[in-house]
């Protein structure tokens, strides 16, 4: 037999022996010793105190209870069984308990069966989805008298119930990694049977052929077949058993083989101890304290350092240099392993003016004490590799080869941890391993044996380095792909936070959702152990960073980590019972730059490589691996005999293969780099924002960077500068957008009104064309809007719960329905009052605002109240305008980030180019342009000035709308519906009031500019009955605008006329100067008011009582003094007036709180009616009143104490 081939066969057989021996050892050591669960028995029914008995029970049944009950004097006790349940197959499992008295069954801490309470024999059941493998099981039972009965049954659906067999139960101290290894080993038994069968057949046939060939050349070839069989059997057994062992013994005598075997055995020990590492570390820490591993590491490294120091002190060469380098390496060890020293060094460097962020952000510091053992394990591995490579490589390239091998072993370590249950493989830990080995290799190079690799550099030395680097790169890619995964960068718009997760945002949210559902006993799909541990690990890392930053007074960073937990790790919060920190955003030490949109990047996942796109990473990896292998084929080999054949194979076979691989990857990267849309259908996405006038958006000319994401889309879309909403509050305007009808036609003009179901809507029109209609906005649950949506089943996920933003559900919904044409709509509420942006947006745009102004009660009122009634707050426009607008633009910037996230997700899903995007607003908001803040629903005295009805409008769809076009012609929100239908080539058959804007966009001469009609009640959504028939109306063209304020109580209409071309701010009423224009516009207004007569629709009133119905009727509205009022003796002749809107003869309580410190007084006054005079006060009394500033009060209806007025804060002053 060829010698080289026989060597390969021997090596293969030895590997088979090693694997088989490992299989036998695993089966022997990891086999469960006992099947059953641990029962803890208490002599009371509350599972309290010292247990009366702790034993292993094979089953959870009445038989187990009977044994303990017989030992109790009283028939009152409780039991808790704990252990593991082995699920043989993934599926939905149902469990049943039949007990007397109460019993509960938990799987993985999720309550599955609740049969609690004191009762007779009673059954209860539950279902849960479980994946194959081990799951924690816990059963609790208590007995307070009568029969002690508990029977537990289970079944995989749809099979019938059977008793839970003990073979599926394991004690709680079962090592899950060991059991996993045992299960895998059992599955591999057939594989080993096949392996040895192939080996025996292969060796047997080869031996037979060899014998037959030998017999044909000998005279004795005619000997008996029995003799031939005996010779064949003997030779076969020798080839299988003896020759591989002799081969191994012979080669072990060579130092290089012995050293490589030592490296392999040492690496195998590292790998095989992984399943025991957690248990061992917990045992060590419990017995010797939390610092045991720190102490072991410190003592071992100190002893090694002393040994090294003693070694080279005996050497006379380069003593000073060695000492210096030794001290430097020791300092690096101390810096990495000792956090106190590290913090002290960084603090010292900072005092010198140096930036230490790079040092602090390195991913090489042990997070827990047990990780310090890595510096011993991989330091020793580095030393072994240096010694081993010294037999083959005689120059300094050996150090690089050793370092790459340390990297490969470390990555294998993490890969095995990823495969084991209850362990998590981290790319970060690989770098800890590499640094550990690198420091040891550096010590060999510069301190211990600096002359061991002293031969001159040879090109041949680069061949093993190239192949080793190629293997490391390819292994890295496979590890990141299969084990660690390519992380996803997740942007949180509400705080400008970016985090990296092993999951995509969609997968993370879905996993968290399933876990929350399981906690609530809602049947939800189970998740793999790897996903659960990765989720738990990421949650614990964010939890750790939150607490770390909080303790180090980095409150903004801590706040961001807490927001991450609230948003993506709700199930973890439920299990951990995490107590939230209360933060004071004003104290955050953060100064966001307006040109940035990410203000904090979480370090919970240290995944620098994973910030590459997956495709780009594999292109770079593929080119690098192929090029390194291709380069290695050109490098000379070592001059040894018998190497010509391998070199010929390398030159003639491998070189062309690797060269073609390089070209293939380059061509593939160029081809796949072209972006092509894989979708042929067109989607519709409408994003509406609340309370937004375009004057404060960057694309409309605002000088500050308030809307960077919107501004980035505007050059690719159609921007309308003169879009008019049909009302100045939300519900009617949105209904008009979705129907193409003005509010007086579709009928929703007040709170609680429902639209006629005969009115066609954009939802219905698109659904008839095969579009999937999204229930993606929280506002669809509002009764009036729901009457437009006409669907009652709306996902619970649209609710704006803790950590959930308006766009959250939309993003998930789009991903689930991206394969079909869809229509989705989301309404953003962020820029609505109160103007209180989340950190760090609350620190933006304040450069022109006096900090003292931000402390004014009027500004605090705007930051804190959703209702800022006109007349309730006394603003000073000159003092407060800049502050109010700064607060408003902060919320606008936060809202724009949410729009940006939606646009980013469209890009990620490949949907942007085939989605028609509409961005607009329901109405504007006044920001002291006309003396007050807010709109109809918040001010209670709104008008229809352009501040309230002029809204932003952007249409994006490159296939139809020309990019970058700006249209100043007046358009209306009711024109959006026919425009999008026209752009989507969907015929419009319904009668509406809006018209398509496509002719205007194309410049067609047949486009007729219509007047814009707007109408509102003065109080919008919060309007009381007495004001529902009051109306504010306007008719508008590009040049003129007529406003009509109708008061039905006086049957009076007051008009205003503004020449918009000369007075866009509507500051000068020119009603008397242009009577002809007034008459024309009055006629036009009447035409729009009479429009409902052309439609046979009628409005309906919801029968449900709205929470505001009582509120707006009985809650007092203070009209004097206002927030911020300053009273002097001259205000009312040394008297004080408190006046409010309410019921004339009702009983009220004035609750007050005045002064601070020693002047602090609180109390209540009972009054009747809606005003109360105090005084007049004598001069000396009045002189003392300012000492009690600030004065604070509210009015409470005695009959409805749950509806108090807002707190009003004012001040007293002397003359």
N, C-alpha and C positions, 0 to 999 in steps of 0.2 A: 504493500500500500504506500502511496505517496506520503513522504514524511510530513510535509506541510498540511496535507489533508488529514492525516491521523492526529496531528496536534489540534486541529480545529474540532475534530470529533471528540477528543478527550476533554477539551475545554467545554464543549456543549454538554457532555455527560456530567462533568463536574458541576456545571450550573444546574442541571436537572436534579442532581443529588442535593445541592444546596437548597433549591426551592422546595423539594419534597421534604427535606428535613425541617425546613421552616414551617411547612404546612402541618407536619406532624406535631411540632412543638406548639403551634397555635391551637390546634384541635385539642391538645392535651391540657394546655394551661388556661385557655379561655373558655372552655366548656363550663356552662353554669353548674354550680354545685347543688343548687336547690331551685325547685319551681314552686312559687307561691309568693305571698306578700307578708310584710311585717305588720302585725296587729299590736297596737298599744291600747291597753285596757285600763280604764279609770273607774274608781269606786264612786263616781258621781256622774251626773248627767251633763256636765259642762266641759268635759275634756280638760279638767284643771287639776293642778297638784301633781304629786308624784304618781306615776302609773302603778297600778296594782299588779300588772303583768305585761311583759313584752315578749312576744314569741312570733315565730314564723308559722303562718297558717297556709296550708295548701290551697284552701278555698275560702271564699267569702260567703258564708252561709250560716244557717241556724245551728249547724253542728258545731261550728267554731264558737258561737255564742254560748252554747249549752255548757261547755267546759268551764268557762269563766263564771257563768251565772251560778253554778253549783258551789262555787267557793265564796259567794257573797251572802252575808246575813240578810241584807235588804235587796229587794229586786229593783235596784236603781243603779245604773252604770252607763258608761259610754265607751265607744270603741272608735279608733281611727286606724284604718288600714292604709298603708302606703307601699308603693312598689312601682313596677313597670308592667305595662301591657304590651305584648308583642302582637302587632297587627301583621298578618301574613300577606295581605293584599290590599292595595289602595281602594277605597270605596266609602260609601255612606254606611255607618254602623248605628244600630239602634240598641239602646240599653234599657233594661227594666229592673226596678227594685220593687219587691213585695215585702213590706216591713210593718212591724208593730213594735215600737213606735217609729220615730222619724229617722229618715236616712237621706243622704245626699251623695251623689257620685260626681267626681271631678276628673276630667281628662286634660292633662297639660294645664292645670289650674283653671280650666273652663268648666263652669257648672253645666252638667249635661242632664242630670236627673235631680229634680227637687221634690222629694217625698217627705219634707220636713213637717214638724209639728207633732204634738201629742195626739195620737189617733190609734184606732184599731188596725187590723190587718188591711192594708191599702196598697194599691199598685200605682206606680208612676213611671213614665218612660220619657226618653229624650233621644235625639238623633245628633250625630256629629260626623263630619267628613274627616277621615284619617288616612294618611299615607302610610305605606308599608314601613315597618320598623318599630322601634320602641317608643312608647309614650308613657308619660307619668300618669299613674292612676291613684286616686285617693277616694276612699269611701268612709263616710262618717255615719255613725249610728248611735242613738241613745235610747235607753229603756227606763221608763218611770213606773212600771208596774204591769201586771198581767203577763201575757205570753211574750217571750223574747224571740222574735222571728225576723229573719232577714234572708231573702233569697235574691240572688243576682243572676240575671240572664242577659244574653246578648245575641246578636245576629247581624250578618251583613245583608243589607236589603237586596232582594226582596225575600230572603229566606226566613223561615219561622224561628222563634226564639229557642235557644238551648242554654243550659247551664254553662257558666263560664268555667272552662276546663283549666286546671292548674298548669298545664303545659304552656299556656299563654301568659302566665304570671311569673314575675321575677322579683326578688327582694330589692329594696331601695338602695342597698349598697352595691348592686350590680354595676360593674364598670361598663358604661355604654360603648366606649371604644373597643373594649375586649369582646363584648357580645357582638358588635358589628364585625370585628375581625373573625370571630368564630363563624358567623353566618356567611361571610365571604369565603372563608376556608371551606365550609361545607359545600358551597356552590362550585368550588374549584376542584372537588374530588373527581368528577367525571373528566375534567380537563387533564388532570395528572394521569388518570387511567389511559386516556388517549395518548398522552405524551410518552409514557413508558411503553405502551403498545407499539407506537411507531418506532421508538428506539430499539426495542427488542427485535421487531421485524427487520429493521434496517441493518442492525448489527448481524442478526442471524443470516440474512440473505448475503451480506457482504462476506461473512465467514464461510458460508457454503460455497459461494463462487470462488473464493480464494482456495478452499480445499480441493474443489473439483479441478481447478487449474493446476494445482500441485500434483494431484493424483494422476492426471493425464501425462505427466512427465516422468512418472515413476513406474517400475515393474510391478509393484504391489498394487496397482490400480484395480486389480480384480479381487481385492479382499472383500470381505463380507460387508453388507450395508450396516450391520449392527456396529461394527468397528468404526465405520465412517460416521455414524450418528453420535457415537460416544466422543469421537474427536471433535465433531462440530459443536456438541453441547459444551464440552470442556473449553474450546476456544472462544465460544460465544460468551460464556460466563467470565472468562479471563478478560475479554475485551470490555465487558460491561463493568466488572467489579475490580479487577486487579490492575490492569494497565492504566486507567485514569488515576488511581491512587499513586502508582509508581511515578506516573508523569508529574503529578502534583508534588510528590516528595522530592523528585529530582530538581524541579524548578524552584522549589522553596529554598534550596541551598544557595541559589543566586541572590545576592543582597537586594537587587533591584526588585525582583519578584516578591521577596519577603517584605520589603518596605511597602510596595503597592498593596499587598495583601493586608498589611497592618493598617494602611489608610482605609481600605475597603471595610475591614472589620470595625474600625473605629467609627466610620460613617454609619455603618449598619447599626451600631449600638445607639448612636444619636437618633436614628430613625425608629428603632424598635422601642425606645423608651418614651416615645411621644404619647402613646396611649396611657402611660402611667404618670406622665409629668404633672398633670393637674392634681391627681390624687396625692402624689408624693409631695408636691409643693404645699398643698393645703395641710397635710400631716406635719410637715416640717414647721410651717408657720404657726400651727396650733400648739405644737410642743415647745418650740424654741423662740417663738416671737416673730413679728413681722419683718424684723431686720436680719433674719438668719442668713438669707442669701447675700445680703450686702456684706455681712461679716465674713461669710465663706469666701466671697470674691475678694474682699480686701485682704484677708489673711493669706490666701493663695497667691495673689499677685505680689503682695509684700514679700513672701518667702521666695517667690520666683525672682523678684528684683534683687533680693539679697544674694541669691545664688549667682545670678548673672554678674552682679557687681563683684562678688568674690572671684568669679572666673576671670574676668578681664583685668582685675587688679594684678593677677599673676602674670599677665602679659605686659610686655614693656613697650609695645609699639602703639603709637597714636593714643596714648592714655588719656590726654586732655580732651581730644576730639570725641573719644568714646564716652567719657564721662558727661560731656556736654549733650551729646545726642541721647544718652541714656536718661539724663534729667529731663530733656524735652519730651521724650516718649512717656516718661512717668507723669509729667504734667498733663499731657493729652489724656492719659488714662484717668487722672483725677478730675479733669474738666468734664469728661463725658459721664463718669460714674457718680460724681458728687454734685447734686443740684445746688447745694449751698455754695460750694466753691464756684460753680458755673455762674450763679447769680451775682456773686461778689465780683468776679472778673468782668462780667458784662456791665455791672454798675460802675466799676472803675473806668472801663473804656468809655462809657457814656460821659463821665465827668471830664474826660479828655476831648469830648466833642465828637467821638466816633459813633457811627451808626452800627449797632449790634444786632439789627434785625436778622441779618443773614445767619449769624451764629445761633440766635434763639430759635430760628425756624428750621434748623437742620433736623433730619429725621433719624438721628443716630443715638438719641438719648433714651435709655430704658425708661418706660413709663411705670412699670411695676418692678419691685425688687427682684422677682424671679428672673426677669430678663437679663440681669447682670451675669447670670451663669453663662450666657452666650459668650461673654468675653473670655471665659475659661475654655469652653468647648471649642470654639472656632479659633482661639489663639493657639491651642494645642494642635488643631488640625493644620494651621498654617506652618507650625514648626515641623510637623511630620512631612508635609509636602515639600518643604525646603530640603530636608534630608533626603527624601525619596528622589526628587528631581536632580539632585547633585550627582547621581549615578549616570544620568543620561544627557543632561544639558550642563555645559561648563561655562556659560556666560550669563550675563545679567537678565537675559530674556526669561530665565527660569522663574524669576520673581513674579513676572507678569502672568506666566502660565499658572503658577501656584495661586495667585490671586483670583484668576478666572475659575480655577477648580473650586476654590472656597465659595465663590459665587454660585457655581452649579450645585454644590452640596447644600448650601443655604437655601437655594430655591427648591431643591427636592424636599428639604425639611418643611418648607411652607406649603408645598403641594400636598404632602402627606397630611399636614394639619388641616388643609382644606377638605381632604377626603374623609378624615375622621369626624364622627359626630362629636358635638360639644367642643370642637376646636375651630379656629378661624385662621386661614392662611393670609398673612399680610405681606404685601410687597415692601412695606416699611421695615419689617423685621429682617428682610434680606440684607438691607444696608447695615443694620446693626451687626449681622453676621460677617459681612464683608469688612467692615471697619475693625471688628475683632481680629479677624485673620490678618488684615493688612498691618495692624500694629505689631503683631508677632513677626510677620515677614520683614517688616522694617527693622525690627530689633535684630534679626539674623543678618540682614544686609549691612547695617551700619554699626552694630555693637558687638554681637556675639562672634560671628565669623565673617568679617567683611571681605575676606580674601577667598571664600569658598568658590565663587563663580568669577574667576579672573581671566579666563581665556578671552582672546580678542573676539570681537563680534564677527559672526559668520551669518551669511544669508540663510544657510540651512536652518538656523535656530528659529527663523520666523515661520517655518512651515507648521510645526505643532502649535505655535501661537495663533496663526491664522485659523486653523481648523478648530482650535479650542474656542476662540472668540466667536466663530460662526455658530458653533454648537450653543454657546451661551446666549447669543442673540435669538436664535431660533427657539431655544428653551424658554427664554423670557417671553417671547410672543405667545407660545403655547400656554405658559403659566397665566399670563394676563387674560388670555382668551377663555381658558377653561376654568382656572382656579379663582383668580382674583377678579377677572372681568374688567372690561374697559369702563371706567367710571363715567358717569354723566354729570355734567355741570348743571346745577339747578339754580335758577335765579328767583329770588323772592322779592317781588316788586314793592311790597309794602314797607320794606326796610332797606332795600338796596343790598341785600345779602346774597352771596354766592356760596354754595356748598357743593362738594363733590360726594357722590354716593356710588356704591357698587351697583345700585339699581338706577334705571331711568326714573324720572319723576313720576311717570304714569305707573310703572310697576311698584314704586315705593308707596304711592298713595293707595293703590289697589291692595297691596299686602297689608298696609296699616288698616285699611277698611275691613278686610276679612278678619283680621285679628280682633278689631273692635266688635264686629258682629258676633264672633265666637264668644267674646266675653259677655255679650248680651243674650246668649243662647239662641242666636239666629243662625240657621243652618248656612254655613259658608265653607268653601273649599279649604282644605288643609294646605299647609305649605311645607316645603322640604326642610329638613333640619338645617341644611346649609343656609337657606334663605332666612330661617328664623334666627340662626346664630349671627348671621351678618347683620340682620336688622337690629338684634339686641346689642351687638357690638357697636354699631354706629350710634344707636341711641345712648348707650353708656358713655361713648366718647364725647358726644355733645353734652351730656349731663356733667361729665367730668370737667369739660372746658368751661361750662357755665359756672360751676362752683369755683374753679381755679381763678377765673377772671374776676369773679365777685370778691373773692378773698384778697386778690391783689389790687382791688379798687379800680379795675378796668370795667366800669359798669356798662358802657355801651357794648363792648364785646360780649359781656355776660348776658345782657338783654337780647342780643342777636341770637345767641345760642339757645336761650329760652324760647324765643319765637320759632326757631327751627323745631324744637321739641313739640311745641304746640301744634305746628302745622303738619309735620310728617310722622310723628311718633306718639300719636294719641293712645295707642294700645299700651305702649311702654309707660306712659304717664298713669294709666289706669292701674297697672300692676305695681308700679314703684311707689304709688301714693306720693308723688313729688309735690313738695310745697313750693309754690311759685314765689319768687322774690318780687318785692315791690320796688320799682325804680322811680327815680325822679328825672325824667328826660331832660329837664333844664340843666342838670348837673353833668350830663354826658360830655366828656372831653373829646368831641368829634367836630370837625369843621369840613363838611363835604364840599367838594368843588363842583360847581354847576355843570362842568363839562364831563363829569364822570357819572356813571350810573351804578357802579358797584362800589360800595363804601365799606364792606367788610367781607372777607373771604375766610370761611371757617377752615380751621386746620384739623378738623376731626378725621378727615381722610387724607393721609399724606400720599398723594398719587400724582407726582409730577409727570411721570411718563403718560399717565392716563388722560392728560389734558390734550393729547393728540386725538384727532379723529381716528376712529378704528381703521378706516380704509387707508388713511395716510400713514398710520403706524405700520401696517402690514406692507405697504409699498416700500417704505424706508427699510424695514427689516428684511424684506425679500431681496432688495437690491444689495444691501450690505452683506447678507449671508452668501448670496451667489457670487458677489465680487471677491469676498475673502477666500472662498473655496477656489475660484478661478485663479486668483493670484497665487495661491499655495501651489498650484500645479506647475507654475513657472519657477518656483524657488528650488534650489538644489537640495538633494537629500544627503543624508550622512553616508560616508564612504564605507559601506559594509558589503561583504560578499553576499551573493544571492538575492540582491534587491533589484535586479534588472527587470524581472517580470512585473512586480508591482509598479515600478516606475513607468514601464510601457503602458500598463493599464491606465495609470494616472494621466499619462501624456496623450494616449490615443483615444481613451474613452471618457475619462472624467473631465478633461479640459474642454472638449467640445460641449459636453452636457452643461457644465457650469457657465460657459460662455453663452450658450443659447438661453440659459435661465436668466442671465443678466439682461439680455435683449428682450426676452419675453416679458419680464417684470416691468421694464421701462415702457414697452409698447402698451402693456395692459394698463399701466398707470395713466398714460396719456389718453387711452380710450375711455377708461372709467372716469377720468377727470371731467369729461363733458357732462354738463347738467342737462338731463332730458326729463321732461315731465312724463310720468308714467300714467297720469290720469287724463282721460278724455272728456269727462263730464265737468260741468261748472257748478260751483257752490256759491251760496250767498251768505255773507256774514255781515250783520249789522251791529255796530258798537255804538251805543248811545251813552252819553255822559250827562250827569245831572248838574244843573246850575252853572252853565259855562257860556260866557260871552267871548267871542273870538278876539276881542281887543287884547287879551292877555296870553295869546298863543303865539309862539315864535314865528310860525309860518305866515301869520297875519301881521307881522311887523313889530311884535313886542320885543323890546331890546334885551330882555333877560331870557336865559335858556330854560324856559318853563316846560316846553313840550318837545324834547329832543327826538323821541321816537316818532311822534306824529310828524315832526318837521322832516325827518328822514324819508318818510313815505310820501309826503306832499309833492316833491319833484317828479315822482313817477305816477301821480294821479291828477285828478281834476279838482281844483280848489275853488269854492264858491265863496265870495266875500260878502254877499248880501242875501243870505238865506234867512227866511222869516218863519218863526214858529207860530202855530195858531193859538197859543195861550202862554201864560206865564206861570204855569205849574205843571207838574209831571204827568198825571194820569190822562187828562184830555189830549195833551200834545203827543204822547206816545200812541194813544188810540188813533189819532189822526194820521200819524206816520204809517200805521199798519192797515189803515182803511182808505186813505186818500180823501177823507172827508173832514170837514171842520167840526169842532165840538158841538155846535148847535145842530148839526145834522146827525152825527152818530149818537148824540144824546148824553154822553158822559161829561157833564159840566159840574158835578158836585160829588162829594164823597158818597160811596155806597150805591151809585147808579150803575146799572148793568146794561150793556149794549144789546140792541135787538139782534137776535140770533140770525135773522135773515140777511144782515149786512155781510157781504163777502169781505174776507180779510186776506192779507198777503199769505198768511199761513195756509189757508184753504186753497188759494190759487196755485201755490207751489206744490202742495201735497197732491193735488189733482194731476200734476205733471210728473209725479213719481219722486218728488223730493222727500227725504227724511226730515221731519220737523223736530228741532231740538227743544227740549224743555230745559234750557241751559241757563235761565236767568231767575234769580230770586223773586223778581217782581211779578212773575207769572202767577204767584200764589195770591197776589192782591186781587180781591173779588172783581173789581171793575176790569182790570187787565185780563183776568182769567176769563171774563165774558167775551173778550176779544180772541183769546187763545182757543177757547171752546173745548178744552180738554181738562178733565179733572185729575187725571193721574199724572202727577208731577213728582219727579224724583226728590227724595228727602235731601239729597246732596246739594241742592241749590241754596239751602239755608246758609246764612252767613254766620256759622257757628265759630267758636274760638279757633283762631288760626286759619280760617277759611276766608278767602277773598272772593270778590264777585266773579272773577274769571276762572276760579279753581275747577268747577265742574265742567265748564265749557271745554277746557283743555283736554280733560279725560274723554268727554263726549266726542270731540272731533277725532281723537285717535281711534275710538271704537268704530266710527262711521265714515272713515276717510275713503273707503272703497265705493261709497255711494254718493250721489249728489245730495247735498244737505242744505238746509237753511237753519242757521243758528243766530240767536240774538241775545246779547247781554247788555244790561243796563248798569252802568257804574255810578256809585253813590258817593265816591270819595270826596268830591269837591262841594258837596252839600254842607250847609251849616250843621254842626259847629265847625269852624275852620281850625281844626286841631290835627295837623299832619303828624304822622308817626315819625319817630327818630329814624334817620338823621335829617329827614326833609324839614323838620321843624327848626333847623338852624340855617336854612337857605334864605337868600334874598332879604336879609336884614341889614345890609350895609347902609341903607338910606334911612333907617328907622332909629329914632332915639330910644335907647334901652329903657329910659324912664317911662316912655309912653306905653311900652309893653306891660307895665305894671298897673296901668289905669284900669279901673273897674269896668269901663266900657269895653276895653279890649279883652279882658278876662271873660266878660259876658259873651262876646262873640266866639271865644275859644271854647266855651263850655256849654252853650245852649243851642238846641236845635231850633228853638223859636226865639226870634228877636223882634218883638212886636214894635211896630212904628209908634213912637210916643212913650214907650216903656224905658227906652235908653236915650240919654241926652248926649249925642255925639257932638264933638267939635271938629267939623270937617277939616279945618286947617291943621289941627293937631293929630287927628286919628286916621286920616285917609291913607297915608303911606303904610301905617301899621296894619290896617284892615286888608289892604291889597297885598301886602307881603304875606300875611297869614293865608290869604286866599290862594296866591300863587304857589305857596308850599303844598297845599292840597292838590293843586293842579299838577304839580310835578310828580307827586306820588301817584296820581291817577294816570298820568302819561306812562309811567313805568309799567302799569298793568296792561295798558294798550300795547306797549312794547313787548311784553311777554307773550301776548296773543300773536303778535306778528312773528316773533321768534319761533313759536310753536308751528305756525303755518309753514315757515321755512323748513323746519326740521322734518315735518311730515311730507314735504314736497307739494304742498297744497296752495302756495301763495299765487303761483302763476295762473291757476285755474279757479281762483276764488274772487268773486266780485265783493269788494269790501266797501262798506258805507260807514263813515264815522261822522256822527253829528251829536246834537244835544237836544234835550227836551225843552229847555228854555235857558235864559241867562240868569244873572244875579246882579243886583245893584250893589255897588261898593262905594256908597256915599256920593255917587254922581248926582243924585236927586235927594240927598239928605237921609237915606236910610240904607240898611243892609239886608240882603236876602231877596226873596220873591214872594209870590202870593201866599203860599202855605206857611211861610215863616214870618212874614211881616204883618199880616192881617190888614194891610192897607196898600195893596200892590196896585201898580198901574201897568201900562203896556208900552212904556218907553222902550227904545231899542236896546237898552241895557238888559231888558228882560225877554225880548222876543227875537233879537238878532243872534243867530247861533252859528257855530262853525259847521261846515259841510265839506266832506272830502269823498270823492268817488274814485275807487281804484279798480281798474280792470283793463290791463294793457291791450287786450284783444279788441276792445271797443273804444275806450276813452283815451284820447291823446295825452301823453305824459307831459306834465309841467304846465298845463294850460290853466290860466286864472280867469275866472268869469266874474265880472262886477255887476252884471244884470241881476235884478231882483228875482229870486226864486223862492219857493215855499217848501216847507217840510211835507205838505200834502202832495208835492210833485215827486217825491222819492219813489213811492210805490209804482206809478206808471213808468218811471224811468228805468227801474231795475227790471221790470217785466219786458220792456222794450229791448234792453240790452241783452236779456236772456232769450230773446225771440219767442216770448210767450204771449199769446194774444190776450188782450184785455177786453173782456165781455161785460164787465160790471159797469154801472153808471157811477162815476166818482167826480169829485171836484178838481182833483189835481190833473196835471198834464205832463207828458213825457218831456224831458229836457234834452233828448238826443238831437232834435232839430236845432236847438240853441247851441249845443256842443259842436255840431257839424257846421254851424253857420248858415243854416237854411233860412231863407227869407220868409217862410210860412210860419215861423214861430211867433206867437202872439204873447207879449208880456202881460200877465194878469196882475190885477191888484191883489195885495196880500191882506187878508182879513184875520184879525186876532181878537180873542174874547176871553175874559176871565172873571171869576168872582174875586172880590178883594182879598179873601182869606184862603182860597185854594182848598187843599185837603183838610185843613183844620177849621173850615168855615162853620160857624154856628147857624142855626135855622134863621135867625133874624137877619142874616146878611146874605143868604143863598141867592136871593133874587136881585141883589145889587150886581151891576155889570160895569166892567171896564172894557171898552171896545176900541179898535183902531182899524183904519183902512190906510194902506200905505202903497206908495209907488217908489220908484228910485229917487224922486225929487221931493215929493210932498207926503205929509202924514197928518191924518185927522184922528184925534182921540175924543171919545165920548164917554163921560162918566155918568152912569145912570143910577139915580137913587129912587127906588120905588116908593119909599116912605113919603117922600115929598113930590113924587111924580115929576122929577126934575132931571134934566140932562145938561151937564156942563161940557162944553167943547173946548178943544185946544187944537191949534194948527201950527205945524212946524215945517219950515222950508229946509229940508234935509241937505240940499245941495250947498246951502250957505251955513246951516246950523246943525251939523250932524249930532251934536250933543244934546239937542232939544232943550235949549235953555231959554229961547225967546219965543213966546206965544204970539203969532202974527195973525190971530183969528180975525181981527177987525180990519186988517190991511188987504185981505184977498177974499172978498165975499164970493166971487165967482168960483174960486177953487173950493171954498167951503161948501157951496151948494152942490157942486159936482161930486165931491167926496161924500156928502151926506146921502146923495142918491145912490152912490156905489155901496155905501154901508148898508143902506136899507135893502138893497138887492141881496147882499150876503145874509142879512138878518132874515129875509123872507125865503132863503134857499130851502129850509126844511119842508116847505110846502110842495117842493118838487120831488120829495122822496116820501115813501109810505112807511117810514120807520117810526117806532115809538120806543121810548126809554122805559126800562124796568127798574124797580127799586129792590135791592136785596132785603130779604126778610131778616137776615142775621143782624144782631145788634153789634155795632162797631164800637171798639174801645174808646173812640173819640166822641161818640154821640153824647155821652154825659159830660165828658171832660170839657168840651168847648162851651157847654151851656152854663156850667156851674163854677168853673175855675176863674177866680178873680183876675182881672188885668189891671195892674197898678198904672195909673196915668200921671200921678204926682205923689211924691217926688220921683224922678226918673233915676236910673242908674247913672251915677256921676254928677247928679245935681249938687250944687253948693248953695245952702240956704244962709241968708244973712238976716239981721233984724229988719231990713228994709223990704225983704221979699213980701211978707204979709203983715207988716206992722207988728213985728215982734211975736207973730204967731206962726204955728207950723200946721200945714194942711197935709193930710193923707187922703188920697182920693183914688178910687178904682172903679172899674166897670164890673157890675154884678147885679144882683136882684135887690131892688130898692129897699124892701122892708125885711130882708133876711138878716139872721144873726151871724156875726163874723167874730173871729179872734185875730187880733194883731199880735203876732209873735215877734219879739224884738231881741236883738243882741247888740250891745253897744260897748265901745271902749275896749281897751286892752290892759293887761296887767292889773294894777290896783284900781283902775277905772272901769273894769269889765263888769257889766250888768246884763242879766237876761231876765225875761219875764213875758207876760201875756196881758192883753187888754181885751175885754169883751165889749163889742160895739154893735150897733144896729144901723143898717143902711150902708151906703157906698162912699161916705166920706166922714172924716173925723178931724175936728179942729182941736189944737192944743195951744194954750196960752190965752191972752198975751202974757209973756214972761217979763218980769221986772229986769232992769238993766243988769243988776248984779247976777241974776240967774242966767241970763243970756251970755254973760261973759264967761260962765263956767261950762256952757254946753260944748264948745269946741274941744274941751279936755277929754270928752268921751268919744271923739272920732276914732274910727269910722262908725256911722250909724247904719244899722242893718235891720231890715224887717221884712216880713211877708204877711199876707192876709189869707186866713184859712176859713172857709165856710164851716160853720158849726155842724151843719147837717151832712156835709161831705168833706170830712177832714182829710180824706185821701187825695183831694184836689186843691192843694195850696197854690198860691201865686208863686212866681219866681222870687228869690231873695233880691231885694232892692238895697243897694248900698249907696249912701250919700254922705255928705259932710256938712257940718255947721262952721260958720266963721263969724267973727265980729266985724263991726263996720270997718 
